[in-house]
Amino acid sequence: MRMKIDYGPLETQLGHFFSDRRLLSWALTHVSASSDRSISYERLEFLGDRVLGLIIAHMLFEAFPDQSEGELSRRLAALVRKESCAEAAQIWGVGPYIQLGEGEAQAGGSTKRAILGDVCEAIIGAVYLDGGIDAASKVVEKVFRNRMFSATADLRDGKTALQEWAQARRLPTPQYRLVLRGGPDHAPRFEIAVELPGFESIIGVGGSKRAAEQAAAAAFIKREKIDPQPNEKSVV
């Protein structure tokens, strides 16, 4: 029998206290911990993804009245991507509350960014069902507002921003080279260097090649003090 969980501290972080805590429990249950796939966070994640998009779009529409549709769309994409959702889940401190199967727990599932991002969306879906759009908006605004106004918020992923920066200066396309692949099969670790003529290479680390490439690009952007915000006109 599962021990009763005290969700109070998590609800305090969220800024929402559930009338039906079964919704919160559902949002925190990974498919590996459920004998019934429908009693996991997957359906709530589907709902929460749409609710989050609507709320963020409304926030951006109100906060940036002079920006074009293209600029607002880029900001929206940056704010609702899995990495941003995972950061929100970390701020809430959801890790210890996530219900995982034994194998996923041993593989460190409560710290995986993909799972944290999914749980963030599922919690937003649960809040929406429990308290409606106003409750969901309060939860989303509390954790996403500062990021929305952050001058350093990425409006595109690092690889895209770096490539367009290089193109604008008529430099070759940045190249990514695998330096090291280690770790066990269930928790691989990749080290990838981004290389651009005239600049010292820099290494990024991640649990997948894509994540390591993004980390390398982000590190390059930070080191060279490149503005990650895009121009309205694309560079050809």
C-alpha positions as CSV (number, residue, x, y, z in Angstrom):
1,M,0.0,0.0,0.0
2,R,1.4,3.4,-1.0
3,M,2.2,5.7,1.9
4,K,0.1,8.9,2.2
5,I,2.0,11.8,0.6
6,D,2.0,15.3,2.1
7,Y,1.6,17.5,-1.0
8,G,1.3,20.7,1.1
9,P,4.8,22.0,0.5
10,L,4.5,21.4,-3.3
11,E,1.1,23.1,-3.4
12,T,2.6,26.1,-1.6
13,Q,5.3,26.3,-4.2
14,L,2.7,26.0,-7.0
15,G,0.5,28.7,-5.3
16,H,-2.6,26.4,-5.7
17,F,-4.2,24.1,-3.1
18,F,-6.2,21.3,-4.8
19,S,-9.8,20.6,-4.0
20,D,-9.2,17.2,-5.6
21,R,-5.7,16.0,-4.8
22,R,-6.2,12.9,-6.9
23,L,-5.6,15.2,-9.9
24,L,-2.2,16.2,-8.5
25,S,-1.3,12.5,-7.7
26,W,-2.3,11.6,-11.3
27,A,-0.1,14.4,-12.6
28,L,2.9,13.1,-10.7
29,T,2.5,9.4,-11.8
30,H,4.8,8.2,-14.5
31,V,3.5,5.4,-16.8
32,S,6.1,3.1,-15.3
33,A,4.4,3.3,-11.9
34,S,0.9,2.6,-13.1
35,S,-0.7,-0.7,-14.1
36,D,-3.2,1.3,-16.2
37,R,-1.6,3.7,-18.7
38,S,-4.6,6.0,-18.5
39,I,-3.8,6.5,-14.8
40,S,-0.5,8.3,-15.5
41,Y,0.4,11.8,-16.3
42,E,0.2,11.4,-20.1
43,R,-3.4,12.6,-20.7
44,L,-2.9,15.5,-18.3
45,E,0.3,16.4,-20.0
46,F,-1.6,16.6,-23.3
47,L,-4.1,19.0,-21.7
48,G,-1.6,21.0,-19.8
49,D,0.5,21.6,-22.9
50,R,-2.4,23.3,-24.6
51,V,-3.4,25.3,-21.5
52,L,0.2,26.4,-21.0
53,G,0.4,27.6,-24.6
54,L,-2.8,29.6,-24.3
55,I,-1.8,31.3,-21.1
56,I,1.7,32.1,-22.2
57,A,0.4,33.5,-25.5
58,H,-2.0,35.7,-23.6
59,M,0.8,36.9,-21.3
60,L,3.0,37.7,-24.3
61,F,0.2,39.5,-26.1
62,E,-0.4,41.8,-23.1
63,A,3.3,42.3,-22.2
64,F,4.7,43.1,-25.6
65,P,2.0,45.2,-27.5
66,D,4.5,46.5,-30.1
67,Q,6.0,43.2,-31.1
68,S,5.0,41.4,-34.3
69,E,3.4,38.0,-34.6
70,G,6.8,36.5,-35.6
71,E,8.5,37.9,-32.5
72,L,5.7,36.7,-30.2
73,S,5.8,33.3,-31.8
74,R,9.5,32.9,-31.1
75,R,9.1,34.0,-27.5
76,L,6.2,31.5,-27.1
77,A,8.2,28.7,-28.6
78,A,11.1,29.4,-26.2
79,L,8.9,29.6,-23.1
80,V,6.8,26.4,-23.7
81,R,9.7,24.1,-24.8
82,K,10.5,21.1,-22.6
83,E,13.6,22.7,-21.2
84,S,11.7,25.6,-19.9
85,C,9.0,23.4,-18.4
86,A,11.7,21.2,-16.8
87,E,13.1,24.3,-15.1
88,A,9.7,25.3,-13.8
89,A,9.3,21.8,-12.4
90,Q,12.7,22.1,-10.7
91,I,11.6,25.5,-9.2
92,W,8.5,23.7,-7.8
93,G,10.7,20.9,-6.4
94,V,8.6,18.1,-7.9
95,G,11.3,15.5,-8.1
96,P,10.7,13.8,-4.7
97,Y,6.9,13.6,-5.5
98,I,7.1,11.9,-8.8
99,Q,5.9,8.3,-8.7
100,L,8.2,6.0,-10.8
101,G,8.5,2.4,-11.5
102,E,11.5,0.7,-9.9
103,G,13.6,0.6,-13.1
104,E,12.9,4.3,-14.0
105,A,13.6,5.3,-10.4
106,Q,17.0,3.5,-10.4
107,A,17.8,5.3,-13.7
108,G,17.3,8.7,-12.0
109,G,14.0,9.4,-13.6
110,S,13.1,12.1,-11.1
111,T,15.9,14.2,-12.4
112,K,15.5,13.6,-16.1
113,R,14.6,16.8,-17.9
114,A,12.2,15.1,-20.3
115,I,10.2,13.7,-17.3
116,L,10.3,16.9,-15.4
117,G,9.0,18.8,-18.5
118,D,6.2,16.4,-18.9
119,V,5.2,16.6,-15.2
120,C,5.2,20.4,-15.4
121,E,2.6,20.3,-18.2
122,A,0.6,17.6,-16.4
123,I,0.5,19.7,-13.2
124,I,-0.8,22.7,-15.2
125,G,-3.5,20.4,-16.7
126,A,-4.4,19.2,-13.3
127,V,-4.7,22.8,-11.9
128,Y,-6.9,23.7,-14.9
129,L,-9.2,20.8,-14.2
130,D,-9.3,21.6,-10.4
131,G,-9.6,25.3,-10.5
132,G,-10.2,26.5,-14.0
133,I,-8.3,28.8,-16.3
134,D,-7.9,31.5,-13.6
135,A,-6.1,29.1,-11.2
136,A,-4.0,27.8,-14.0
137,S,-3.0,31.3,-15.1
138,K,-1.9,32.2,-11.6
139,V,0.3,29.1,-11.4
140,V,1.9,29.7,-14.8
141,E,2.4,33.4,-14.3
142,K,4.1,32.9,-11.0
143,V,6.8,30.6,-12.4
144,F,7.1,31.9,-16.0
145,R,6.7,35.7,-15.7
146,N,10.3,36.5,-14.7
147,R,11.6,34.2,-17.5
148,M,9.3,36.0,-20.0
149,F,11.0,39.3,-19.2
150,S,14.5,38.0,-18.8
151,A,16.9,39.8,-21.2
152,T,18.9,36.6,-21.5
153,A,16.0,34.3,-22.3
154,D,16.7,32.3,-25.5
155,L,14.3,33.1,-28.3
156,R,15.6,30.3,-30.3
157,D,17.6,27.2,-29.5
158,G,21.3,27.6,-29.1
159,K,22.3,25.8,-32.3
160,T,19.9,27.9,-34.4
161,A,21.0,31.2,-32.8
162,L,24.7,30.3,-33.3
163,Q,24.3,29.3,-36.9
164,E,22.4,32.5,-37.8
165,W,25.0,34.5,-36.0
166,A,27.8,32.8,-38.0
167,Q,25.9,33.3,-41.3
168,A,25.4,37.0,-40.6
169,R,29.2,37.3,-40.4
170,R,29.7,35.1,-43.5
171,L,31.4,32.5,-41.3
172,P,31.1,28.7,-42.1
173,T,28.4,26.7,-40.5
174,P,29.4,25.6,-36.9
175,Q,30.5,22.0,-36.8
176,Y,29.8,19.6,-33.9
177,R,32.3,16.8,-33.1
178,L,31.7,13.9,-30.7
179,V,34.5,14.0,-28.1
180,L,33.4,11.3,-25.7
181,R,30.5,8.9,-25.3
182,G,30.3,7.3,-21.8
183,G,28.0,6.2,-19.1
184,P,25.7,3.1,-18.9
185,D,23.1,2.5,-21.6
186,H,20.3,3.7,-19.4
187,A,22.1,7.0,-18.6
188,P,24.5,7.8,-21.4
189,R,26.8,10.9,-21.3
190,F,27.9,12.7,-24.4
191,E,30.6,15.3,-24.7
192,I,30.4,17.3,-28.0
193,A,32.6,20.2,-29.1
194,V,31.4,23.0,-31.3
195,E,34.0,24.3,-33.8
196,L,34.1,27.4,-35.8
197,P,37.2,28.7,-37.7
198,G,38.8,31.6,-35.8
199,F,37.4,30.6,-32.5
200,E,38.5,28.2,-29.8
201,S,36.2,25.1,-29.6
202,I,34.1,24.5,-26.5
203,I,32.5,21.4,-25.2
204,G,28.9,20.7,-24.1
205,V,27.7,17.8,-22.1
206,G,24.3,16.1,-22.3
207,G,22.4,12.8,-22.0
208,S,21.9,12.7,-25.8
209,K,23.9,14.0,-28.8
210,R,21.2,16.7,-29.4
211,A,21.3,17.9,-25.8
212,A,25.2,18.0,-25.8
213,E,25.2,19.9,-29.1
214,Q,22.7,22.5,-27.6
215,A,24.8,22.8,-24.5
216,A,28.0,23.4,-26.6
217,A,26.2,26.0,-28.7
218,A,24.9,27.7,-25.5
219,A,28.4,27.7,-24.0
220,F,29.8,29.3,-27.1
221,I,27.2,32.0,-27.1
222,K,27.8,32.7,-23.5
223,R,31.6,32.8,-23.9
224,E,31.5,35.1,-26.9
225,K,28.7,37.3,-25.4
226,I,26.5,36.8,-28.4
227,D,23.0,38.2,-28.2
228,P,20.7,35.2,-28.6
229,Q,17.7,37.3,-29.5
230,P,16.9,37.1,-33.2
231,N,16.4,39.9,-35.7
232,E,13.0,40.2,-37.2
233,K,14.5,39.5,-40.7
234,S,16.1,36.1,-41.2
235,V,19.7,36.0,-42.5
236,V,20.0,34.2,-45.9
